[in-house]
Amino acid sequence: MKRLTCQEVLDQLSEYLDDEARAELVGEVDHHLGACVHCRVEVDTLRRTILFYRHDERIVLPTRLSGQLQDALERAYRDGYREDGEA
Ligand SMILES: [Zn+2]
């Protein structure tokens, strides 16, 4: 299995958090997260943010989020409405 650097993990977070993420990528990132507290916190924070964003569109995104992560949030928000109406 390929060993990812922190930067590679962060670069691919939006893909990793996508429901359709490749199993290979998920495995690589999970492996990294198992050994890296920093990235684990980052993923945790992003997951929670996506959850909030799905449930309340008025929430203002932290400005430090990169454009790529905002794209992921918007995608998750749209998917949430389309796929799980009762959420
Ligand atoms: Zn890391």
PDB file of the backbone (N, CA, C, O) and the ligand in Angstrom, with CONECT records:
HET     ZN  A 101       1
ATOM      1  N   MET A   1       0.843  -1.210   0.000  1.00  0.00           N
ATOM      2  CA  MET A   1       0.000   0.000   0.000  1.00  0.00           C
ATOM      3  C   MET A   1       0.869   1.247   0.000  1.00  0.00           C
ATOM      4  O   MET A   1       1.885   1.319   0.692  1.00  0.00           O
ATOM      5  N   LYS A   2       0.455   2.212  -0.779  1.00  0.00           N
ATOM      6  CA  LYS A   2       1.199   3.461  -0.866  1.00  0.00           C
ATOM      7  C   LYS A   2       1.115   4.220   0.451  1.00  0.00           C
ATOM      8  O   LYS A   2       0.056   4.290   1.075  1.00  0.00           O
ATOM      9  N   ARG A   3       2.241   4.785   0.863  1.00  0.00           N
ATOM     10  CA  ARG A   3       2.230   5.614   2.079  1.00  0.00           C
ATOM     11  C   ARG A   3       2.008   7.068   1.691  1.00  0.00           C
ATOM     12  O   ARG A   3       2.775   7.636   0.914  1.00  0.00           O
ATOM     13  N   LEU A   4       0.973   7.654   2.226  1.00  0.00           N
ATOM     14  CA  LEU A   4       0.667   9.048   1.903  1.00  0.00           C
ATOM     15  C   LEU A   4       1.351   9.984   2.888  1.00  0.00           C
ATOM     16  O   LEU A   4       1.524   9.660   4.063  1.00  0.00           O
ATOM     17  N   THR A   5       1.736  11.155   2.381  1.00  0.00           N
ATOM     18  CA  THR A   5       2.199  12.212   3.282  1.00  0.00           C
ATOM     19  C   THR A   5       0.976  12.974   3.778  1.00  0.00           C
ATOM     20  O   THR A   5      -0.123  12.827   3.243  1.00  0.00           O
ATOM     21  N   CYS A   6       1.185  13.794   4.815  1.00  0.00           N
ATOM     22  CA  CYS A   6       0.076  14.595   5.340  1.00  0.00           C
ATOM     23  C   CYS A   6      -0.507  15.464   4.218  1.00  0.00           C
ATOM     24  O   CYS A   6      -1.725  15.595   4.096  1.00  0.00           O
ATOM     25  N   GLN A   7       0.362  16.046   3.415  1.00  0.00           N
ATOM     26  CA  GLN A   7      -0.121  16.924   2.356  1.00  0.00           C
ATOM     27  C   GLN A   7      -0.985  16.150   1.371  1.00  0.00           C
ATOM     28  O   GLN A   7      -2.017  16.648   0.922  1.00  0.00           O
ATOM     29  N   GLU A   8      -0.570  14.944   1.036  1.00  0.00           N
ATOM     30  CA  GLU A   8      -1.348  14.128   0.107  1.00  0.00           C
ATOM     31  C   GLU A   8      -2.701  13.769   0.706  1.00  0.00           C
ATOM     32  O   GLU A   8      -3.718  13.746   0.012  1.00  0.00           O
ATOM     33  N   VAL A   9      -2.696  13.494   1.993  1.00  0.00           N
ATOM     34  CA  VAL A   9      -3.965  13.181   2.658  1.00  0.00           C
ATOM     35  C   VAL A   9      -4.896  14.380   2.589  1.00  0.00           C
ATOM     36  O   VAL A   9      -6.066  14.254   2.227  1.00  0.00           O
ATOM     37  N   LEU A  10      -4.361  15.553   2.943  1.00  0.00           N
ATOM     38  CA  LEU A  10      -5.204  16.750   2.954  1.00  0.00           C
ATOM     39  C   LEU A  10      -5.679  17.086   1.549  1.00  0.00           C
ATOM     40  O   LEU A  10      -6.810  17.535   1.360  1.00  0.00           O
ATOM     41  N   ASP A  11      -4.819  16.871   0.570  1.00  0.00           N
ATOM     42  CA  ASP A  11      -5.196  17.154  -0.814  1.00  0.00           C
ATOM     43  C   ASP A  11      -6.360  16.281  -1.267  1.00  0.00           C
ATOM     44  O   ASP A  11      -7.160  16.686  -2.110  1.00  0.00           O
ATOM     45  N   GLN A  12      -6.445  15.092  -0.705  1.00  0.00           N
ATOM     46  CA  GLN A  12      -7.444  14.135  -1.193  1.00  0.00           C
ATOM     47  C   GLN A  12      -8.613  13.963  -0.241  1.00  0.00           C
ATOM     48  O   GLN A  12      -9.451  13.078  -0.414  1.00  0.00           O
ATOM     49  N   LEU A  13      -8.657  14.822   0.765  1.00  0.00           N
ATOM     50  CA  LEU A  13      -9.719  14.688   1.765  1.00  0.00           C
ATOM     51  C   LEU A  13     -11.115  14.772   1.163  1.00  0.00           C
ATOM     52  O   LEU A  13     -12.016  14.025   1.544  1.00  0.00           O
ATOM     53  N   SER A  14     -11.280  15.693   0.218  1.00  0.00           N
ATOM     54  CA  SER A  14     -12.623  15.861  -0.345  1.00  0.00           C
ATOM     55  C   SER A  14     -13.054  14.593  -1.065  1.00  0.00           C
ATOM     56  O   SER A  14     -14.220  14.198  -1.023  1.00  0.00           O
ATOM     57  N   GLU A  15     -12.088  13.964  -1.726  1.00  0.00           N
ATOM     58  CA  GLU A  15     -12.415  12.719  -2.413  1.00  0.00           C
ATOM     59  C   GLU A  15     -12.672  11.599  -1.396  1.00  0.00           C
ATOM     60  O   GLU A  15     -13.582  10.785  -1.551  1.00  0.00           O
ATOM     61  N   TYR A  16     -11.822  11.592  -0.335  1.00  0.00           N
ATOM     62  CA  TYR A  16     -11.938  10.574   0.697  1.00  0.00           C
ATOM     63  C   TYR A  16     -13.309  10.621   1.380  1.00  0.00           C
ATOM     64  O   TYR A  16     -13.893   9.584   1.695  1.00  0.00           O
ATOM     65  N   LEU A  17     -13.805  11.825   1.598  1.00  0.00           N
ATOM     66  CA  LEU A  17     -15.074  11.974   2.320  1.00  0.00           C
ATOM     67  C   LEU A  17     -16.273  11.790   1.399  1.00  0.00           C
ATOM     68  O   LEU A  17     -17.416  11.761   1.856  1.00  0.00           O
ATOM     69  N   ASP A  18     -16.013  11.667   0.118  1.00  0.00           N
ATOM     70  CA  ASP A  18     -17.094  11.415  -0.832  1.00  0.00           C
ATOM     71  C   ASP A  18     -17.604   9.995  -0.642  1.00  0.00           C
ATOM     72  O   ASP A  18     -16.815   9.075  -0.430  1.00  0.00           O
ATOM     73  N   ASP A  19     -18.903   9.814  -0.717  1.00  0.00           N
ATOM     74  CA  ASP A  19     -19.474   8.478  -0.534  1.00  0.00           C
ATOM     75  C   ASP A  19     -18.992   7.504  -1.599  1.00  0.00           C
ATOM     76  O   ASP A  19     -19.013   6.290  -1.397  1.00  0.00           O
ATOM     77  N   GLU A  20     -18.561   8.041  -2.729  1.00  0.00           N
ATOM     78  CA  GLU A  20     -18.157   7.181  -3.837  1.00  0.00           C
ATOM     79  C   GLU A  20     -16.634   7.027  -3.912  1.00  0.00           C
ATOM     80  O   GLU A  20     -16.103   6.606  -4.939  1.00  0.00           O
ATOM     81  N   ALA A  21     -15.950   7.361  -2.851  1.00  0.00           N
ATOM     82  CA  ALA A  21     -14.489   7.316  -2.859  1.00  0.00           C
ATOM     83  C   ALA A  21     -13.988   5.911  -3.199  1.00  0.00           C
ATOM     84  O   ALA A  21     -14.588   4.904  -2.821  1.00  0.00           O
ATOM     85  N   ARG A  22     -12.859   5.877  -3.929  1.00  0.00           N
ATOM     86  CA  ARG A  22     -12.260   4.596  -4.278  1.00  0.00           C
ATOM     87  C   ARG A  22     -11.817   3.867  -3.008  1.00  0.00           C
ATOM     88  O   ARG A  22     -11.274   4.482  -2.090  1.00  0.00           O
ATOM     89  N   ALA A  23     -12.050   2.571  -2.962  1.00  0.00           N
ATOM     90  CA  ALA A  23     -11.670   1.774  -1.796  1.00  0.00           C
ATOM     91  C   ALA A  23     -10.168   1.882  -1.539  1.00  0.00           C
ATOM     92  O   ALA A  23      -9.724   1.900  -0.391  1.00  0.00           O
ATOM     93  N   GLU A  24      -9.397   1.953  -2.618  1.00  0.00           N
ATOM     94  CA  GLU A  24      -7.943   2.030  -2.485  1.00  0.00           C
ATOM     95  C   GLU A  24      -7.541   3.320  -1.759  1.00  0.00           C
ATOM     96  O   GLU A  24      -6.709   3.305  -0.852  1.00  0.00           O
ATOM     97  N   LEU A  25      -8.145   4.425  -2.176  1.00  0.00           N
ATOM     98  CA  LEU A  25      -7.830   5.713  -1.551  1.00  0.00           C
ATOM     99  C   LEU A  25      -8.259   5.715  -0.089  1.00  0.00           C
ATOM    100  O   LEU A  25      -7.520   6.182   0.778  1.00  0.00           O
ATOM    101  N   VAL A  26      -9.440   5.199   0.182  1.00  0.00           N
ATOM    102  CA  VAL A  26      -9.945   5.156   1.552  1.00  0.00           C
ATOM    103  C   VAL A  26      -8.986   4.340   2.432  1.00  0.00           C
ATOM    104  O   VAL A  26      -8.689   4.716   3.566  1.00  0.00           O
ATOM    105  N   GLY A  27      -8.515   3.225   1.885  1.00  0.00           N
ATOM    106  CA  GLY A  27      -7.584   2.383   2.628  1.00  0.00           C
ATOM    107  C   GLY A  27      -6.292   3.117   2.947  1.00  0.00           C
ATOM    108  O   GLY A  27      -5.785   3.040   4.066  1.00  0.00           O
ATOM    109  N   GLU A  28      -5.762   3.828   1.960  1.00  0.00           N
ATOM    110  CA  GLU A  28      -4.513   4.566   2.139  1.00  0.00           C
ATOM    111  C   GLU A  28      -4.667   5.674   3.170  1.00  0.00           C
ATOM    112  O   GLU A  28      -3.811   5.863   4.034  1.00  0.00           O
ATOM    113  N   VAL A  29      -5.770   6.400   3.065  1.00  0.00           N
ATOM    114  CA  VAL A  29      -5.991   7.506   3.997  1.00  0.00           C
ATOM    115  C   VAL A  29      -6.250   6.970   5.395  1.00  0.00           C
ATOM    116  O   VAL A  29      -5.723   7.500   6.373  1.00  0.00           O
ATOM    117  N   ASP A  30      -7.064   5.916   5.496  1.00  0.00           N
ATOM    118  CA  ASP A  30      -7.335   5.326   6.809  1.00  0.00           C
ATOM    119  C   ASP A  30      -6.035   4.880   7.470  1.00  0.00           C
ATOM    120  O   ASP A  30      -5.826   5.064   8.669  1.00  0.00           O
ATOM    121  N   HIS A  31      -5.168   4.288   6.649  1.00  0.00           N
ATOM    122  CA  HIS A  31      -3.891   3.819   7.162  1.00  0.00           C
ATOM    123  C   HIS A  31      -3.085   4.992   7.729  1.00  0.00           C
ATOM    124  O   HIS A  31      -2.498   4.890   8.806  1.00  0.00           O
ATOM    125  N   HIS A  32      -3.064   6.097   6.994  1.00  0.00           N
ATOM    126  CA  HIS A  32      -2.342   7.285   7.445  1.00  0.00           C
ATOM    127  C   HIS A  32      -2.972   7.847   8.724  1.00  0.00           C
ATOM    128  O   HIS A  32      -2.271   8.243   9.654  1.00  0.00           O
ATOM    129  N   LEU A  33      -4.289   7.873   8.750  1.00  0.00           N
ATOM    130  CA  LEU A  33      -4.991   8.433   9.907  1.00  0.00           C
ATOM    131  C   LEU A  33      -4.703   7.629  11.171  1.00  0.00           C
ATOM    132  O   LEU A  33      -4.685   8.162  12.281  1.00  0.00           O
ATOM    133  N   GLY A  34      -4.480   6.332  10.972  1.00  0.00           N
ATOM    134  CA  GLY A  34      -4.191   5.484  12.117  1.00  0.00           C
ATOM    135  C   GLY A  34      -2.895   5.859  12.802  1.00  0.00           C
ATOM    136  O   GLY A  34      -2.698   5.564  13.981  1.00  0.00           O
ATOM    137  N   ALA A  35      -1.996   6.522  12.052  1.00  0.00           N
ATOM    138  CA  ALA A  35      -0.684   6.850  12.588  1.00  0.00           C
ATOM    139  C   ALA A  35      -0.478   8.346  12.754  1.00  0.00           C
ATOM    140  O   ALA A  35       0.568   8.761  13.254  1.00  0.00           O
ATOM    141  N   CYS A  36      -1.434   9.166  12.354  1.00  0.00           N
ATOM    142  CA  CYS A  36      -1.222  10.613  12.338  1.00  0.00           C
ATOM    143  C   CYS A  36      -2.383  11.349  13.004  1.00  0.00           C
ATOM    144  O   CYS A  36      -3.456  11.497  12.420  1.00  0.00           O
ATOM    145  N   VAL A  37      -2.153  11.805  14.227  1.00  0.00           N
ATOM    146  CA  VAL A  37      -3.193  12.498  14.983  1.00  0.00           C
ATOM    147  C   VAL A  37      -3.608  13.782  14.278  1.00  0.00           C
ATOM    148  O   VAL A  37      -4.788  14.134  14.247  1.00  0.00           O
ATOM    149  N   HIS A  38      -2.634  14.470  13.719  1.00  0.00           N
ATOM    150  CA  HIS A  38      -2.921  15.760  13.077  1.00  0.00           C
ATOM    151  C   HIS A  38      -3.978  15.607  11.984  1.00  0.00           C
ATOM    152  O   HIS A  38      -4.952  16.358  11.942  1.00  0.00           O
ATOM    153  N   CYS A  39      -3.780  14.646  11.117  1.00  0.00           N
ATOM    154  CA  CYS A  39      -4.724  14.454  10.021  1.00  0.00           C
ATOM    155  C   CYS A  39      -6.060  13.923  10.535  1.00  0.00           C
ATOM    156  O   CYS A  39      -7.118  14.219   9.981  1.00  0.00           O
ATOM    157  N   ARG A  40      -5.986  13.127  11.615  1.00  0.00           N
ATOM    158  CA  ARG A  40      -7.222  12.579  12.177  1.00  0.00           C
ATOM    159  C   ARG A  40      -8.114  13.723  12.672  1.00  0.00           C
ATOM    160  O   ARG A  40      -9.323  13.719  12.443  1.00  0.00           O
ATOM    161  N   VAL A  41      -7.512  14.691  13.345  1.00  0.00           N
ATOM    162  CA  VAL A  41      -8.260  15.853  13.834  1.00  0.00           C
ATOM    163  C   VAL A  41      -8.840  16.623  12.653  1.00  0.00           C
ATOM    164  O   VAL A  41      -9.984  17.076  12.686  1.00  0.00           O
ATOM    165  N   GLU A  42      -8.034  16.758  11.623  1.00  0.00           N
ATOM    166  CA  GLU A  42      -8.465  17.505  10.441  1.00  0.00           C
ATOM    167  C   GLU A  42      -9.686  16.833   9.807  1.00  0.00           C
ATOM    168  O   GLU A  42     -10.659  17.505   9.464  1.00  0.00           O
ATOM    169  N   VAL A  43      -9.632  15.522   9.654  1.00  0.00           N
ATOM    170  CA  VAL A  43     -10.739  14.776   9.050  1.00  0.00           C
ATOM    171  C   VAL A  43     -11.977  14.850   9.937  1.00  0.00           C
ATOM    172  O   VAL A  43     -13.098  15.015   9.456  1.00  0.00           O
ATOM    173  N   ASP A  44     -11.747  14.724  11.238  1.00  0.00           N
ATOM    174  CA  ASP A  44     -12.838  14.801  12.202  1.00  0.00           C
ATOM    175  C   ASP A  44     -13.578  16.118  12.093  1.00  0.00           C
ATOM    176  O   ASP A  44     -14.808  16.160  12.042  1.00  0.00           O
ATOM    177  N   THR A  45     -12.805  17.195  12.058  1.00  0.00           N
ATOM    178  CA  THR A  45     -13.376  18.537  11.979  1.00  0.00           C
ATOM    179  C   THR A  45     -14.164  18.698  10.701  1.00  0.00           C
ATOM    180  O   THR A  45     -15.270  19.237  10.703  1.00  0.00           O
ATOM    181  N   LEU A  46     -13.586  18.227   9.606  1.00  0.00           N
ATOM    182  CA  LEU A  46     -14.236  18.372   8.310  1.00  0.00           C
ATOM    183  C   LEU A  46     -15.525  17.552   8.266  1.00  0.00           C
ATOM    184  O   LEU A  46     -16.543  18.018   7.754  1.00  0.00           O
ATOM    185  N   ARG A  47     -15.480  16.340   8.799  1.00  0.00           N
ATOM    186  CA  ARG A  47     -16.673  15.497   8.841  1.00  0.00           C
ATOM    187  C   ARG A  47     -17.801  16.193   9.574  1.00  0.00           C
ATOM    188  O   ARG A  47     -18.941  16.220   9.110  1.00  0.00           O
ATOM    189  N   ARG A  48     -17.463  16.761  10.737  1.00  0.00           N
ATOM    190  CA  ARG A  48     -18.488  17.446  11.534  1.00  0.00           C
ATOM    191  C   ARG A  48     -19.022  18.649  10.774  1.00  0.00           C
ATOM    192  O   ARG A  48     -20.222  18.919  10.792  1.00  0.00           O
ATOM    193  N   THR A  49     -18.136  19.364  10.112  1.00  0.00           N
ATOM    194  CA  THR A  49     -18.545  20.542   9.348  1.00  0.00           C
ATOM    195  C   THR A  49     -19.510  20.137   8.247  1.00  0.00           C
ATOM    196  O   THR A  49     -20.523  20.801   8.027  1.00  0.00           O
ATOM    197  N   ILE A  50     -19.199  19.050   7.557  1.00  0.00           N
ATOM    198  CA  ILE A  50     -20.076  18.570   6.497  1.00  0.00           C
ATOM    199  C   ILE A  50     -21.436  18.211   7.067  1.00  0.00           C
ATOM    200  O   ILE A  50     -22.469  18.509   6.468  1.00  0.00           O
ATOM    201  N   LEU A  51     -21.431  17.573   8.223  1.00  0.00           N
ATOM    202  CA  LEU A  51     -22.681  17.184   8.872  1.00  0.00           C
ATOM    203  C   LEU A  51     -23.531  18.413   9.171  1.00  0.00           C
ATOM    204  O   LEU A  51     -24.724  18.442   8.869  1.00  0.00           O
ATOM    205  N   PHE A  52     -22.908  19.427   9.766  1.00  0.00           N
ATOM    206  CA  PHE A  52     -23.627  20.663  10.069  1.00  0.00           C
ATOM    207  C   PHE A  52     -24.140  21.293   8.785  1.00  0.00           C
ATOM    208  O   PHE A  52     -25.278  21.757   8.705  1.00  0.00           O
ATOM    209  N   TYR A  53     -23.285  21.297   7.802  1.00  0.00           N
ATOM    210  CA  TYR A  53     -23.607  21.962   6.548  1.00  0.00           C
ATOM    211  C   TYR A  53     -24.803  21.283   5.892  1.00  0.00           C
ATOM    212  O   TYR A  53     -25.651  21.944   5.292  1.00  0.00           O
ATOM    213  N   ARG A  54     -24.862  19.977   6.010  1.00  0.00           N
ATOM    214  CA  ARG A  54     -25.981  19.230   5.448  1.00  0.00           C
ATOM    215  C   ARG A  54     -27.286  19.587   6.133  1.00  0.00           C
ATOM    216  O   ARG A  54     -28.344  19.610   5.504  1.00  0.00           O
ATOM    217  N   HIS A  55     -27.205  19.865   7.419  1.00  0.00           N
ATOM    218  CA  HIS A  55     -28.424  20.027   8.199  1.00  0.00           C
ATOM    219  C   HIS A  55     -28.865  21.477   8.323  1.00  0.00           C
ATOM    220  O   HIS A  55     -30.013  21.746   8.676  1.00  0.00           O
ATOM    221  N   ASP A  56     -27.984  22.398   8.042  1.00  0.00           N
ATOM    222  CA  ASP A  56     -28.346  23.804   8.215  1.00  0.00           C
ATOM    223  C   ASP A  56     -27.562  24.669   7.244  1.00  0.00           C
ATOM    224  O   ASP A  56     -26.375  24.928   7.446  1.00  0.00           O
ATOM    225  N   GLU A  57     -28.219  25.107   6.209  1.00  0.00           N
ATOM    226  CA  GLU A  57     -27.518  25.836   5.167  1.00  0.00           C
ATOM    227  C   GLU A  57     -27.086  27.223   5.608  1.00  0.00           C
ATOM    228  O   GLU A  57     -26.321  27.882   4.904  1.00  0.00           O
ATOM    229  N   ARG A  58     -27.562  27.679   6.764  1.00  0.00           N
ATOM    230  CA  ARG A  58     -27.199  29.026   7.199  1.00  0.00           C
ATOM    231  C   ARG A  58     -25.821  29.078   7.830  1.00  0.00           C
ATOM    232  O   ARG A  58     -25.251  30.156   8.000  1.00  0.00           O
ATOM    233  N   ILE A  59     -25.287  27.922   8.176  1.00  0.00           N
ATOM    234  CA  ILE A  59     -23.976  27.895   8.825  1.00  0.00           C
ATOM    235  C   ILE A  59     -22.912  28.477   7.904  1.00  0.00           C
ATOM    236  O   ILE A  59     -22.816  28.122   6.729  1.00  0.00           O
ATOM    237  N   VAL A  60     -22.129  29.366   8.459  1.00  0.00           N
ATOM    238  CA  VAL A  60     -21.065  30.008   7.682  1.00  0.00           C
ATOM    239  C   VAL A  60     -19.810  29.156   7.764  1.00  0.00           C
ATOM    240  O   VAL A  60     -19.377  28.762   8.847  1.00  0.00           O
ATOM    241  N   LEU A  61     -19.241  28.882   6.616  1.00  0.00           N
ATOM    242  CA  LEU A  61     -18.062  28.041   6.574  1.00  0.00           C
ATOM    243  C   LEU A  61     -16.854  28.784   7.127  1.00  0.00           C
ATOM    244  O   LEU A  61     -16.708  29.990   6.930  1.00  0.00           O
ATOM    245  N   PRO A  62     -15.991  28.049   7.822  1.00  0.00           N
ATOM    246  CA  PRO A  62     -14.728  28.653   8.267  1.00  0.00           C
ATOM    247  C   PRO A  62     -13.954  29.137   7.044  1.00  0.00           C
ATOM    248  O   PRO A  62     -13.842  28.425   6.046  1.00  0.00           O
ATOM    249  N   THR A  63     -13.438  30.321   7.132  1.00  0.00           N
ATOM    250  CA  THR A  63     -12.772  30.901   5.967  1.00  0.00           C
ATOM    251  C   THR A  63     -11.494  30.163   5.614  1.00  0.00           C
ATOM    252  O   THR A  63     -10.995  30.282   4.495  1.00  0.00           O
ATOM    253  N   ARG A  64     -10.962  29.403   6.556  1.00  0.00           N
ATOM    254  CA  ARG A  64      -9.687  28.739   6.265  1.00  0.00           C
ATOM    255  C   ARG A  64      -9.867  27.535   5.346  1.00  0.00           C
ATOM    256  O   ARG A  64      -8.888  27.001   4.825  1.00  0.00           O
ATOM    257  N   LEU A  65     -11.095  27.111   5.146  1.00  0.00           N
ATOM    258  CA  LEU A  65     -11.306  25.983   4.251  1.00  0.00           C
ATOM    259  C   LEU A  65     -10.903  26.359   2.829  1.00  0.00           C
ATOM    260  O   LEU A  65     -11.241  27.437   2.338  1.00  0.00           O
ATOM    261  N   SER A  66     -10.202  25.486   2.199  1.00  0.00           N
ATOM    262  CA  SER A  66      -9.778  25.753   0.830  1.00  0.00           C
ATOM    263  C   SER A  66     -10.951  25.610  -0.119  1.00  0.00           C
ATOM    264  O   SER A  66     -11.988  25.054   0.243  1.00  0.00           O
ATOM    265  N   GLY A  67     -10.788  26.109  -1.330  1.00  0.00           N
ATOM    266  CA  GLY A  67     -11.838  25.997  -2.323  1.00  0.00           C
ATOM    267  C   GLY A  67     -12.208  24.551  -2.577  1.00  0.00           C
ATOM    268  O   GLY A  67     -13.379  24.227  -2.774  1.00  0.00           O
ATOM    269  N   GLN A  68     -11.216  23.686  -2.572  1.00  0.00           N
ATOM    270  CA  GLN A  68     -11.472  22.276  -2.838  1.00  0.00           C
ATOM    271  C   GLN A  68     -12.379  21.680  -1.769  1.00  0.00           C
ATOM    272  O   GLN A  68     -13.291  20.910  -2.069  1.00  0.00           O
ATOM    273  N   LEU A  69     -12.116  22.048  -0.515  1.00  0.00           N
ATOM    274  CA  LEU A  69     -12.933  21.514   0.560  1.00  0.00           C
ATOM    275  C   LEU A  69     -14.335  22.102   0.501  1.00  0.00           C
ATOM    276  O   LEU A  69     -15.312  21.414   0.799  1.00  0.00           O
ATOM    277  N   GLN A  70     -14.437  23.348   0.125  1.00  0.00           N
ATOM    278  CA  GLN A  70     -15.771  23.937  -0.019  1.00  0.00           C
ATOM    279  C   GLN A  70     -16.556  23.210  -1.094  1.00  0.00           C
ATOM    280  O   GLN A  70     -17.757  22.982  -0.950  1.00  0.00           O
ATOM    281  N   ASP A  71     -15.874  22.845  -2.174  1.00  0.00           N
ATOM    282  CA  ASP A  71     -16.531  22.073  -3.223  1.00  0.00           C
ATOM    283  C   ASP A  71     -17.077  20.771  -2.653  1.00  0.00           C
ATOM    284  O   ASP A  71     -18.201  20.368  -2.953  1.00  0.00           O
ATOM    285  N   ALA A  72     -16.266  20.122  -1.828  1.00  0.00           N
ATOM    286  CA  ALA A  72     -16.690  18.852  -1.235  1.00  0.00           C
ATOM    287  C   ALA A  72     -17.915  19.059  -0.362  1.00  0.00           C
ATOM    288  O   ALA A  72     -18.841  18.248  -0.364  1.00  0.00           O
ATOM    289  N   LEU A  73     -17.908  20.161   0.387  1.00  0.00           N
ATOM    290  CA  LEU A  73     -19.045  20.443   1.257  1.00  0.00           C
ATOM    291  C   LEU A  73     -20.300  20.687   0.438  1.00  0.00           C
ATOM    292  O   LEU A  73     -21.379  20.198   0.773  1.00  0.00           O
ATOM    293  N   GLU A  74     -20.151  21.435  -0.618  1.00  0.00           N
ATOM    294  CA  GLU A  74     -21.319  21.725  -1.439  1.00  0.00           C
ATOM    295  C   GLU A  74     -21.860  20.456  -2.083  1.00  0.00           C
ATOM    296  O   GLU A  74     -23.071  20.268  -2.205  1.00  0.00           O
ATOM    297  N   ARG A  75     -20.938  19.590  -2.491  1.00  0.00           N
ATOM    298  CA  ARG A  75     -21.353  18.334  -3.099  1.00  0.00           C
ATOM    299  C   ARG A  75     -22.084  17.484  -2.056  1.00  0.00           C
ATOM    300  O   ARG A  75     -23.125  16.893  -2.346  1.00  0.00           O
ATOM    301  N   ALA A  76     -21.537  17.428  -0.855  1.00  0.00           N
ATOM    302  CA  ALA A  76     -22.153  16.637   0.210  1.00  0.00           C
ATOM    303  C   ALA A  76     -23.531  17.197   0.534  1.00  0.00           C
ATOM    304  O   ALA A  76     -24.476  16.449   0.788  1.00  0.00           O
ATOM    305  N   TYR A  77     -23.630  18.503   0.521  1.00  0.00           N
ATOM    306  CA  TYR A  77     -24.898  19.161   0.815  1.00  0.00           C
ATOM    307  C   TYR A  77     -25.948  18.785  -0.231  1.00  0.00           C
ATOM    308  O   TYR A  77     -27.080  18.441   0.109  1.00  0.00           O
ATOM    309  N   ARG A  78     -25.563  18.854  -1.489  1.00  0.00           N
ATOM    310  CA  ARG A  78     -26.498  18.497  -2.562  1.00  0.00           C
ATOM    311  C   ARG A  78     -26.870  17.028  -2.477  1.00  0.00           C
ATOM    312  O   ARG A  78     -28.043  16.668  -2.578  1.00  0.00           O
ATOM    313  N   ASP A  79     -25.864  16.178  -2.290  1.00  0.00           N
ATOM    314  CA  ASP A  79     -26.115  14.741  -2.231  1.00  0.00           C
ATOM    315  C   ASP A  79     -27.027  14.414  -1.063  1.00  0.00           C
ATOM    316  O   ASP A  79     -27.895  13.548  -1.168  1.00  0.00           O
ATOM    317  N   GLY A  80     -26.826  15.117   0.064  1.00  0.00           N
ATOM    318  CA  GLY A  80     -27.630  14.864   1.240  1.00  0.00           C
ATOM    319  C   GLY A  80     -29.104  15.104   0.945  1.00  0.00           C
ATOM    320  O   GLY A  80     -29.966  14.348   1.391  1.00  0.00           O
ATOM    321  N   TYR A  81     -29.381  16.145   0.201  1.00  0.00           N
ATOM    322  CA  TYR A  81     -30.776  16.447  -0.119  1.00  0.00           C
ATOM    323  C   TYR A  81     -31.339  15.452  -1.101  1.00  0.00           C
ATOM    324  O   TYR A  81     -32.507  15.072  -1.019  1.00  0.00           O
ATOM    325  N   ARG A  82     -30.501  15.030  -2.034  1.00  0.00           N
ATOM    326  CA  ARG A  82     -31.002  14.154  -3.079  1.00  0.00           C
ATOM    327  C   ARG A  82     -31.211  12.752  -2.554  1.00  0.00           C
ATOM    328  O   ARG A  82     -32.178  12.083  -2.919  1.00  0.00           O
ATOM    329  N   GLU A  83     -30.302  12.304  -1.692  1.00  0.00           N
ATOM    330  CA  GLU A  83     -30.289  10.878  -1.357  1.00  0.00           C
ATOM    331  C   GLU A  83     -30.958  10.518  -0.030  1.00  0.00           C
ATOM    332  O   GLU A  83     -31.687   9.528   0.037  1.00  0.00           O
ATOM    333  N   ASP A  84     -30.726  11.299   1.024  1.00  0.00           N
ATOM    334  CA  ASP A  84     -31.393  10.915   2.264  1.00  0.00           C
ATOM    335  C   ASP A  84     -32.295  12.040   2.759  1.00  0.00           C
ATOM    336  O   ASP A  84     -31.878  12.904   3.530  1.00  0.00           O
ATOM    337  N   GLY A  85     -33.509  12.007   2.306  1.00  0.00           N
ATOM    338  CA  GLY A  85     -34.459  13.060   2.600  1.00  0.00           C
ATOM    339  C   GLY A  85     -34.809  13.182   4.065  1.00  0.00           C
ATOM    340  O   GLY A  85     -35.200  14.257   4.520  1.00  0.00           O
ATOM    341  N   GLU A  86     -34.674  12.089   4.820  1.00  0.00           N
ATOM    342  CA  GLU A  86     -35.115  12.142   6.199  1.00  0.00           C
ATOM    343  C   GLU A  86     -33.997  12.605   7.132  1.00  0.00           C
ATOM    344  O   GLU A  86     -34.225  12.734   8.335  1.00  0.00           O
ATOM    345  N   ALA A  87     -32.805  12.857   6.614  1.00  0.00           N
ATOM    346  CA  ALA A  87     -31.665  13.236   7.448  1.00  0.00           C
ATOM    347  C   ALA A  87     -31.914  14.586   8.127  1.00  0.00           C
ATOM    348  O   ALA A  87     -31.061  15.069   8.871  1.00  0.00           O
TER     349      ALA A  87
HETATM  350 ZN    ZN A 101      -0.856  13.218   8.557  1.00  0.00          ZN2+
END
